[in-house]
Amino acid sequence: MIAINQAMVALFLCLFLVRSYAVENVHISGFGQVVAKSSLDNDKPYGMDDADINFKNESLFGLQFTANLADNLSATVQAIAVGMEDNDVEFQWAYLTYLIDNHWSFKFGKLRTPFFDYSEYIDVGYAYHWVRPPQVVYIPVFKNLDGIDLTFSHQIGQFESDFDFIWGQVSDTIPPGPVDLPWLVGFSERISWDKWSIGVSYFRAKMTLTPVFAPGIDAFVACLPGPPAPLAPSRGSVAGAMCEPSAPPGPTAPPRMVHPDFQDMASAIDIDREKGEFYGISLRYESESLLFVSEVTKSVIEDSIFTDPLSYYLTLGYSIGDWMPHITFEGFDVEPKTSILELYQSKSSHPLFDAKQLDMLTKIIQDTNQDKQIYTIGVRYDFHPSAAMKFDINWQDFENEVQPIQVDAKLLSFAIVFTF
């Protein structure tokens, strides 16, 4: 995260742009939202939300500056203060755009990742009808990268096409933990005609992630037998020995020394510089009164405990004057890595095999079954040309409930969103 003093430097740079160029060459826009939410039940929290009304986590305010620097070159900076992050100002965008010709353009800097249909304006609540986009698809892992975006736009008859080729890197710390992608490459394509549009995307990356979806797995790895003496004394060097979890997971954790006969277990679990893939497809229909959107995504990380989720949603909204009632169905299907459990079971004849660790691993793998469905009904009311009120009720239904937060529950949310 960029600290507040760095954000102030950026603000002064933005003001410098405004003072250095004619006003007509600088475009300033802003957006924000105030969100209140509650599960109405301390015994059945919806994720981290319980009966207390929370105004902080999803409320935000953003400013965007775009300066035309002449000769087809422009600079864009977007800064956002988010309540969940104690209103520290963070840069979402900071890039240069060069228009090569009528079809080709090039961006360089900190960019938004074009994974999803609403990626470009995910932080602008005024741009969509929900209080928040479907969370099974818009999982908050990372939204931005440092890199390049080469765009080709053209029209053939009634069909308009925008193709983006992306290359970049990600190094960030988000609420679930550190995220490190030394490289990410891929493309997205959107084709529009009449009231319809379809989008596809594919990305491949090398990544290191914290396995927050598998609580306890770091303790399990920490308890794997250590290398035999005299290489290094370590936890669990004899079966059943007491052990303590080592350093926190993620890119900053030091390598763990594991007995050679159990190294394949550690390698099968960790998400350390593993290759991953992302696939996405979307379909949209939008007329003056009717809105239909559907997205399907698939994420895969090789040789790890990552559960390779398939995520999807369907939403339907209908405008009646300034009102839009809507309904949404979301699905989240995972593939628990039972092969890791089978690998450990295959070592049952090894003198360092620990039946208690087998029980521990079995519970961890079972709990990674996070299959769920989410149902949403809501309404949006545009009470002002630049502002709207939104109210949603979400119900989540888990196939496998795990206390304390993976439980069937509902969430009530109210938001006021605006742009200027």
Secondary structure, DSSP 8 states (H G I E B T S, - for coil): ---HHHHHHHHHHHHHHHHHS-GGGEEEEEEEEEEEEE-S-TTS-BTTB-SS-B-STT-EEEEEEEEE-STTEEEEEEEEEEGGGTT-EEEEEEEEEEE-SSSEEEEEEEEE---STTGGGTT-GGGSSSSS--TTTS-SS--EEEEEEEEEEEEETTEEEEEEEEEEEEEEEETTEEEEEEEEEEEEEEEEETTEEEEEEEEEEEEEE--TTSTTHHHHHHTS----TTS---TTSSTT------S-SSTTS------GGGHHHHHHH--SSEEEEEEEEEEEEE-SSEEEEEEEEEEEESSSS----EEEEEEEEE-BTTEEEEEEEEEEE----HHHHHHHHTTTTSTT--HHHHHHHHHHHHHT---EEEEEEEEEEEEETTEEEEEEEEEEEESS-BTTTBS-EEEEEEEEEEE-
